Each structure stands twice: as C-alpha cells, then as structure tokens.
C-alpha cells in the first residue's frame, strides 16, 4: 500500500506550475489530484498514455507523474513525451523496478524515479525539487540578462514629493494590478519599478526589457520563447515575478497587439508549440512620452494603455524635490565608494548652495554622474560647482597632480599648467586621462600608480588592454 501522510508546510510558492498525473489506479489519481491541488496552478489526472497525450496537446505541464506499468503502452514507451526534455520534468512511479528499467528511464531523460509504496511527502519533495531547479534557472537567466537587478532599490529623500512617492509605492506593491510609471529621463522610473517588485512579495524575478531593442530582435521568440531553439522567453523567465517594459511607446503597433493578447489571455504560446502556457506575470511599464497624445495620433492602442495603466505613478523630477539633493549626494557617494572599494571622502555632505537652484534636466542620473566625476577627480561637489561657474564666466580653471605619502591628490590651482577636464567629457574619457596622468607621474610604474589609485595592477593592465583594443577597432 502507498503510505499517505499530511503534506509538509509549504514554504515556497509553486502556484504558477502545472502537473499531470498518469496512473491507471483510480484511487491514486483521486488522492494525488486532491492533495496537489492546494500547491499547484493546475493538476490533471488520466489513466492511460493515449488520454495523457490528448491533454498534453492542449495544455502545458511542468511535471509529469508517470506510472511505468500502464494498460496498452507503458510509460517508458511514450516516446513523444521525451522529444523536448527541457519543456517538462518526468518523474516515473512504479511498484517494482529493475536496474535495466532504471537505466532506460534515466536515458530517456527522467528527472526522478519513485518506488511504490511511497509517502506523499516523498513524492511532493521530488516534484518541488524539479520545480526549484526551474525557478533557479529562471532567476539565473534573469540575472545573467540583467546584472543590475541587485542594485539597491531605496528611494532616497525626505521631501514631501518623495514621501508621497514612497507612500504610493507601498500602497501599490501588494496588488497584482499592472502599473505604468511616467516621468522625465533620469528621474528613477526603473528604481521605482524594482522597489515595487521588492515590496510585492512575488516569488519570481524582476526582468527588465528595453522596448527600443525589441525592434532589432524576433519579438515573438524574445518574449514567448522557442521550442525549436530550446529558449525560454522573457514571460516564462519572469513567471511569478515582474516584467518591466522600459519606454513602452517604442513598441510598434503590431508588437503592442502581441502584448495586449498576452495580457488578455494570461498565457503564451512559444514558437513551434501548439500549447498555451499559463503565466502569472505582473507588468510594469514606463515612459517619458504622453501616451494619451500617442493614442490620439493613432500610434498607441488605447485598449492596451488601459490594460497597462490600471495603476499610475508620476515620478517627481529632482527640481521638484530639491531639498533631497544633499541626502542623495551622500547616498550616491557611499554607494559608488562601496562599489569601487574606495574610502569615503572627507568632503562627504559638502555641496554648493547654488546646486539647489539648478534645474537638473538629467534628474538623479545627472546628479549621480556629478558624484562619480567628483570621486574620479578627488574634488568635492563644492569645488566642482565652482569650476563650472568659472567656466561659465570664461575663467580657465586648472588641475595639478600632487602626490603625498597618502597617495594621489588632484588639486584646483589657477596657475597650473595642466588643463582641467572638459565638462562634455564622458566618465570613460576622464577615467582614462586620470589613470594615464598618474602612471606618467610615476614614470610608467603601474604598480605605484595602482597603489595611489586604490586598485590592483591587474586593473591598470586591463584598462590599457581595453584602450588598445578600442584603438585597433577604430
């Protein structure tokens, strides 16, 4: 007799997965289906391979619980099931097993082999192990696709606008409703989306996609996956989690239709498959554009907009929360120093009062850029802002390189012979110039330069190699 016991306490959420039980014992079917329904999205049961094949043609199943000894064709003879082993996991159940039978099952691609009589706990553990692997793979795919998902999602500041934003995010996060975030470039729309996901309690990953890049790929394969190429789409990877579409208005009319269809059906069909796969994905979108104007001009589907904008968030600009600037600078400085393994500068928290009057067209992205420049130049935001003012007045501010026992210290000096970095230089240009000047000061001794720069010699060598490759490419 198969031993039954109370199911263990469920610690993870497996409600996005589907199970098919194939067993000719009706009592086994009834019990397993009833017991597993509390754990999974869909649980079906049949008594033969023929019935199972019909259901498999209509529905997607993540795990097959397959009895080997069935009337007609045995479980080991269901060759069609093993054609796409990555699509589903197969767990064989049998009352007896020989070594040859076990080897054949493993060769076919079985994920596990359960001997009857078994306890329900044991069988459920076997199923969840298979699903845990799928969840882990999806998280790894999301991570490899977007390493920045590990960034801090804190919304920094105590201004009234920031408090309102935090309150809205806290209120919206637990809901399953789709959200659209509108705001200027650099205002932190993706950070807000990540914050919503983090507070939502959803078990799946946060997956971000830039809609402008979808014009250059096969969007069906990218979003829905492909059986032929053994590729899971973004909706599958994000199943149980959040899929973030950055700049949603960049989707063309046809692509908008595909997205609308998925939202309406709550399922996807991978390329090369005839089966609909149910998905549980929360969609968050963002844009800097006026979507209602796009709708009026026939450039965006109104029906899609209302599906996406169940909840709406308006991101405040930095100039609307100027009182947060000092706190944000301190926060960015600590984050960047931690990432680069740098000590906190003595000027932490020092800013120019004129920074509160600046319009900040690039918002918090521009402010972070300023902090990175200051750390690379080893000058405070106050000194940096003074240099901007001098440049605006037509004065030429110079930079000298001085070295003390404590390391490299660039200093502002009106009489120096080395010109400061142009304000339109990229951070990459500044970094390159900065490193080259320090290496030159030490007569080419990269080890000494690396020491005062606070990095390893290998880092310096790697930078030189990158610059050489870029030069050869050009």
GICORZI-V293536 format. One record per pair of residues at least 4 apart in sequence whose C-alpha atoms are under 7 Angstrom apart, sorted by the first residue. I is the first residue (numbers start at 0). J is the second residue. If there is no record, write none. Layout:
# GICORZI-V293536
i->{I:I}
j->{J:J}
This chain:
# GICORZI-V293536
i->{0:1:1:1:1:2:2:2:3:3:4:4:4:6:6:7:12:13:13:14:14:14:15:15:15:15:15:16:16:16:16:17:17:17:17:17:17:17:18:18:18:18:18:18:18:19:19:19:19:19:19:19:20:20:20:20:20:20:20:21:21:21:21:21:21:21:21:22:22:22:22:22:22:22:23:23:23:24:25:26:27:28:28:29:30:31:32:32:32:32:35:35:36:36:45:45:47:47:47:48:48:48:49:50:51:52:53:54:55:56:56:57:58:58:58:59:59:59:60:61:61:62:62:62:63:63:63:64:64:64:64:65:65:65:65:65:66:66:66:66:67:67:67:67:67:67:68:68:68:69:69:72:73:75:78:81:81:84:88:88:88:89:89:90:90:90:90:91:91:91:92:92:92:92:93:93:93:94:94:94:95:96:96:97:98:99:100:101:102:103:104:104:105:117:117:118:119:120:121:122:123:124:125:126:127:128:129:130:131:132:133:134:135:136:137:137:138:138:139:140:141:141:141:141:142:142:152:152:152:153:155:156:156:156:156:157:157:157:158:158:158:158:159:160:160:160:161:162:163:164:165:166:167:168:168:172:172:172:172:173:173:175:176:176:176:177:177:177:177:177:177:177:178:178:178:178:178:178:178:178:179:179:179:179:179:179:179:179:180:180:180:180:180:180:180:180:181:181:181:181:181:181:182:182:182:182:182:182:182:183:183:184:184:185:185:185:185:186:186:186:186:186:186:187:187:188:188:188:189:190:191:192:192:193:194:195:196:196:196:201:201:202:202:203:203:203:203:204:204:204:205:205:205:205:206:206:206:206:207:207:207:208:208:208:209:209:209:210:210:210:210:210:210:211:213:217:218:219:219:220:220:220:220:221:221:222:222:222:223:223:223:223:223:223:223:224:224:224:224:224:225:225:225:225:225:225:226:226:226:226:226:227:231:231:232:233:234:237:237:237:238:238:238:239:239:240:240:241:241:241:242:242:242:242:243:243:243:244:244:244:245:245:245:246:246:247:247:247:248:250:250:251:252:252:252:253:254:255:256:257:258:259:259:260:261:261:261:265:265:266:266:266:266:267:267:267:268:268:268:268:268:289:290:291:292:293:293:293:294:294:294:294:300:301:302:303:304:305:315:316:316:317:317:317:317:318:318:321:323:324:325:325:326:327:328:328:329:329:329:330:331:331:331:332:332:333:333:334:335:336:336:336:336:337:341:346:349:349:349:350:350:351:351:351:353:359:361:362:363:364:365:366:367:368:369:370:371:372:372:373:373:373:373:373:374:375:376:377:377:378:378:379:380:381:382:383:384:385:386:386:387:388:389:389:389:389:390:390:396:396:396:397:397:397:397:397:397:397:397:398:398:398:398:398:398:398:398:399:399:399:399:399:399:400:400:400:401:401:401:402:402:402:403:406:407:407:420:424:424:425:426:427:428:429:430:431:432:433:434:435:436:437:437:438:438:438:438:438:439:441:441:444:445:445:445:446:446:447:448:449:449:449:449:449:450:454:455:456:457:458:459:460:461:462:463:464:465:466:467:468:469}
j->{116:115:116:117:118:116:117:118:118:119:118:119:120:119:120:120:202:38:39:38:39:40:39:40:239:278:279:39:40:41:61:39:40:41:42:60:61:62:41:42:43:60:61:62:63:42:43:44:60:62:63:64:28:43:44:45:63:64:65:44:45:46:47:51:64:65:66:28:45:46:47:65:66:69:46:47:69:28:29:30:31:32:44:33:34:35:36:42:43:44:39:42:41:42:50:51:51:69:70:52:72:77:53:54:55:56:57:58:59:273:274:274:274:275:276:274:275:276:87:87:88:87:88:89:88:89:90:89:90:91:92:74:89:90:91:92:74:91:92:93:73:74:75:91:92:93:73:74:93:73:74:76:77:104:82:107:108:108:109:110:129:109:110:109:110:111:112:111:112:113:112:113:114:115:113:114:115:114:115:116:114:100:101:101:102:103:104:105:106:107:108:109:109:121:122:122:123:124:125:126:127:128:129:130:131:132:133:134:135:136:137:138:139:140:141:236:142:204:143:144:145:204:206:236:146:148:190:193:194:194:327:161:323:326:327:161:162:323:162:320:322:323:163:164:315:320:165:166:167:168:169:170:171:172:195:195:196:198:199:198:199:281:281:309:310:281:282:283:307:308:309:310:282:283:284:307:308:309:310:311:283:284:285:307:308:310:311:312:188:284:285:286:311:312:313:314:285:286:287:312:313:314:186:188:286:287:313:314:315:287:316:287:361:361:362:363:364:314:316:317:362:363:364:191:363:192:285:314:193:194:195:196:283:197:198:199:201:205:241:239:240:239:240:237:238:239:240:237:240:241:237:240:241:242:237:241:242:243:242:243:244:243:244:245:244:245:246:244:245:246:247:249:250:249:218:221:222:223:224:224:225:232:270:232:233:232:233:234:231:232:233:234:267:268:269:230:231:232:269:270:229:230:231:269:270:271:230:269:270:271:272:271:235:236:236:237:238:241:242:280:278:279:280:279:280:280:281:280:281:282:280:281:282:283:282:283:284:283:284:285:284:285:286:285:286:284:285:286:286:254:255:255:256:298:299:257:258:259:260:261:262:263:303:264:265:266:267:277:278:275:276:277:278:275:276:277:272:273:274:275:276:293:294:295:296:297:298:299:298:299:300:301:304:305:306:307:308:309:319:320:362:321:359:362:363:358:359:355:327:328:329:348:330:331:332:370:333:347:348:334:335:367:370:336:370:337:343:338:339:340:341:342:343:341:453:379:379:380:381:380:381:380:381:384:357:365:365:366:367:368:369:370:371:372:373:374:375:376:426:377:378:379:380:383:378:430:409:408:409:382:383:383:384:385:386:387:388:389:390:396:391:392:393:394:395:396:394:395:412:413:419:411:412:413:415:416:417:418:419:409:410:411:412:415:417:418:419:409:410:411:412:415:417:408:409:410:407:408:409:406:407:408:407:451:451:452:429:428:429:429:430:431:432:433:434:435:436:437:438:439:440:441:448:442:443:444:445:448:443:447:448:448:449:456:459:450:456:451:452:453:454:455:456:459:454:458:459:460:461:462:463:464:465:466:467:468:469:470:471:472:473}
